[in-house]
Amino acid sequence: MAFGLKKRGPSSFARAADGSMTLIEHIRELRNRLFRASLAILVGFGFGIWLAEPVRVLLSKPYCDLPQSYDAATGKCKFVQLGVADVFLLNLKIGLWVGLIIAAPIWLYQLWAFIAPGLHRHERRYAYVFTALAAPLFAAGAVLAFFVTTKGLEFLLDISGDDIATNLEVTRYISFVTNLILLFGVAFEFPLIVLMLNFVGLASAKRLLSWWRVAVFVFFAFAAVVTPTPDPFGMSALAICLCALYFAAVGVAFLNDKRRGRGREVYAGIADDEVSPLDLPNEPVPAGSRIEASGPIDAPEPIVAPKPIERRYDDMT
């Protein structure tokens, strides 16, 4: 007895892309993808709880590497705990962050699979490139934040002097380090915004390069405001890195413009983004033409509205 294979219908991705999926099916797909993403985050949270203690030790390393952090009696790095359950709640918080990072490939894929059918093919290609660049840029910002934290703590604790004992509260210190890592990581995504403006055609490479003075000023002002340490080292490190990434993004924009042929004078010496003047000469009508032979053109007579029809009562009866 032979069994034939049933022909499978179009996938949910294809049906969402061609618009044949109904609103209820879209809601069901969103529910299913949210459930899968939540399940992946829950599993990652379990691994994050297991890794919370090593991660907390790693985040404490910038402070514990300094001689001011050691207790004179025990010779170990000591933190202060103000609440009974502070360390327990801190481990839960760290476990959640670690779980989000571990489950990131799954919940990011679920998000992308729901959004991608509404994009064009070239938009999906750009999204793949930007996503591939976003992760290493965020990691580079996190590494720089870790380095800035080490130098900033060394500067701040040296100011205190040897006659002052410094004890840091553990939850506030971990929040300080994680917020700095998040801030530097997000700041390093700025070149992707510059590239996006160029790839979608909103700003050419020459225009982006003409903004370099404003960009450098904004970078240093931004770094001065968001860097939590008052030393100039962290501010300068963040601002210089942002400037380097900006000029690197402008270089990629020049390559993209050259590939697409932007900025070339292709017609009458006028670039693509310039308005061409209308140079229309006012020449007299030559003799013997049809307009001149027919004589002057008389103005048309105005149209008079017809008079209303008066009907008598006798006619109506």
N, C-alpha and C positions, 0 to 999 in steps of 0.2 A: 504494500500500500504506500503510495507516494504522497508525501506531504509537500505542499507548495508554500513558499514563503510569502507572507502577506507584504504588500508594498506599504512601507511606512509613509505617513503623511509628512508635510513640512514641519520642521522643528519650531519650537516656540520662538526662537530667535528670528527665524525666517518669517514667521507669521507676524511678529511684532514689527519687523522691518518693513514688510509690505502693507501694513495697516489693516490686515484682516482679523486681528485679534480684537475681541470686544472689550468693553470697559471692565466687565466682571472678570474676564480672564486676566487682564492687566493687574487687577487688585489681587487675584489669587496668586499670580506669579510674584508680586511684591511680597505677599505674606510668606510664600515658600522660601524666597531668598532671604528675607529677614530671619526666618526660623533657622535656616542653615548657617547664616552668619552668627546668630546668637549662640547656636550650639558650638560653633568653632571657637568663639570667644570664651565660652564656659570651659571647654577642654583646655584652652590655652591658660585660663585663669588657674586651673588645677596645677599645671606645670609651673606657672608663675609663683604660686605659693611655695612650691618646692624650691624654687630658685631665689626667693625673696631675701633670705639671709646672705647668700653670696653677693647678690646685687647691692644690698645695703652696705656690705663691707667694701665693695668696689667704689661706691659713691662716697664713702667716708675716707677713702685713701688720700685725697688732696689735703684734708685736715690732719689725718693721722701721720702723714709724712713729715709734719713740722715738729720741731722739738717742743714747742709750747703746748702741744696737745697731750703730752705724756704726764701721767700722775707720778708725783715724786715717790709715793709709797709703794705702788705696785709696778711702776714702769710701763704701764699699758695706756693705750689711747682711751680716754674716757669722755662720755657724753652725759648730759643731764636729762633725766626724764621727769617731767613735771606731773604727769598723770599716771595712774596705775596701768591703764590699758593703752598708753600712747604707742609703745613699741608694737603691740599686737595690731592696732589699727594701721600703723605705718607699714607693717608687713603685708596687710591686706591691700593697701593702696599700691605698694610696689608690685605685688602679685598681679593686680589688675593691669597695670601698665605693661608689665612683661607679657601677660597673656594677650593683650592687644597687639604687641609686636610679633609674638609667635604666630597668632592667628591672622596676621595681616594679609598673607597671600590669599586666604580663603574669603574673608569678608570684603577685601578689595575686589576680588574676582566677582563676587555676587553683586556688588555695586556696579561694576563695569558691565556685567551681563544684562543688567536691567536698563542701563543708560545707552549702551552701544547701539541697539537697534534704531534709535532716533537720530543717529549721526550718519553723515555721508562717509564714503569710503576713505577719502583723503583726510577727513577729520579723525577717523579712527586711527589712521597711520600716524598723524601728529600726536594723538593721545598716547599711543604706544611709546613714541620717542620721549615725550615729556615725562611719562611715568618711569621710564628706564633711567632718566637723568635725575628725577626727584629724590630717589632713595640714596644714591651716593652723595648728592649735595647735602641732604639732611644729615647724613652720617658725618660728613666733613665739618658741618657746623657744630655737631655734638662733640666731636673731638676737640675742636677749637675752644668750645665752652669749658670742657674739662681742663684744658691747659690754662685758660684764663682764670678759672677758679683757683687753681694751684698758686699762680702768681699773685692773684688778688688777696688771697688769705695770708700769704707770706708778707705782703706789704702791710696789710691791716694789723696783723698780730705783732709785727716789728714796731709799729707805732706805739702799741700799748706799753711796752717796756717790761723789764724783768720783775718789777715790784708789783705787778698786777697779774693775778691768776685768771686765766680765761677758761671758762667752761661753756661750751655751746650746747644748746638744747637740741635734741636729736631730730625731732619732727621739723623744726624750723630750718635746721641745716639741710636736711634732705629736700625740703621744699625749695630752698634757695638754689640748690644744685640742679634739681630737675627743671625748675622754671628757667634757669639760665640755659640749660641744654635745649629746651623747647624753643626758647627765644632765638638762640643762634641758629638752630636748625631751620626754623621758619624764615629767618632773614636770608639764609643762603638759597632760598627758593626764588628770590627776586630776579635773577637772570632768566629764569624760565618765563616770567612775565614779559621781560624785554623781548625775548625770542618770539613769544606768542604775538606781540604787537607787530613784529616784522613778518612773521609767516602768514598772518591773515591779511597783510597788506595795509595796515593802519599807519605804519611808520617805516620809512626807508632807513637804510644803514647810515646814510649821510645825515639825516635828521637826528637819528639817535646819537651820532658822534657830536653833533652840534650842541647837544644838551649836556656835555660831559662836565662843564663847570657847575651847573645846577645839581647834577647827580652827585658829584663829589661833596658839595656842601650839604646836601640832604643826607648822605651816608654818614658824615661826621656828626651832624646834628642828631641823627637817629641813634648812633652809637653812644653819644654822650648822654642821651636821655634814658635809654633802655639798659645800659650797663649798670648793674647794681653797685659795683665797687667804685670808689672815688678815684682810684689810681688811673693815670693816663694810659697804662699799658693795655688794659682790656679794651678801652675805647678805641685806641689806635689799631689794635689787632683786628677788631671787627670791621672798622671802617676801611682799612687797607684791603682786607680780603673782599669786601663788597665792591670796592673800586676795581680790583683785579678781575672779579667775576663779571662786572659790568662791561669792561673793555673786551673781555673774552667773548661775551655775548654779542657785542657790536662787531667783532671780527667774524663770528659765525653769520651774522646778518649780512655782512659784505659778501661772503661766499654765496649766501642764498640769493642775494640780489644779482650777483654775477651769473648764477645758474639760471635764473629766471629772465635775465636780460633787462632788469629794471634800470632806469636812469639813463638809458641810451637814447640819443636823439635820432629817432627813427623817421621823422617826417618834418621837413622844412626847418630843421634846426631847433625843434621844440621838444622838450622832454615830456614824459607821460603825465606828470603832475602839473604842467603849466597850461594856462588857458591861451589858445591861439586867437589872435585878433582877426576880425573880419575886415579885410582890406578890399572893399568893393568899390571900384571907380564909378563916378557919376558921369557917364558919357552921354552926349546928346543923341537923340533918335535920328538916324540917317534919313536923308531925303528920299522920298519915294516909298517909304514903308507904308504898311497898311493903315497904321494909326494916323499918320500925317495925311495920307490921301483921302481918308474918309472925312477930314475936316474936324473942327472942334466937336467934342462930345458934349451934348446938351445934358443938363442935369435932369434927372427923372422927376416927373410931376408927382406931387404928394398924393397919397391915397386918401380919398375922402370916405369917411364912414357912411354907410347908407342910412337914409332917414328911416325912423321906425314906422311901421305900417299901422295906420289908424283904422281900427275896426269899429263900426257903429253897432249900436244895440240891435238895430233892425236886421243887420246881416247875421248876427249871432242867433236870432230867432228864426 
